[in-house]
Amino acid sequence: MQRTMVLVQIAEECAHDITVLLAPLQSEDELFMSQNTLEAIMARLRMLSFTLGQLGRPWTDVVREIDWAAWQQLHVALSSSSEPDHDMLWFAVSSLVPATTTLLRRGRHRHPGLFMLS
């Protein structure tokens, strides 16, 4: 349980970092023109997708609204490609990360016992 909680905390921190890195950007184009920001976001997306992939039951059952398949696909894509697919990355940072953050927060509220370090 403690290992799982640490994984959830890492995932939440990565998602928060991505949100902070995106905040000053005005558009999708700006993200892809800023090599340093893009690299920082990709590093956090790699960590986030890997970390979420390490979560097993009961997490995938409790927070089943998370698009676990999309995270797996993102992980594979980020692990195997040196040139990121812009549409995939934009979808991840503009939709997948915020939705996952919201669903983890909702899961924390509904099942607080799963979110406590023991």
Secondary structure, 3 states (H helix, E strand, C coil): CHHHHHHHHHHHHHHHHHHHHHCCCCCHHHHHHCHHHHHHHHHHHHHHHHHHHHCCCCHHHHCCCCCHHHHHHHHHHHHHCCCCCHHHHHHHHHHHHHHHHHHHHHHHHHCHHHHCCC
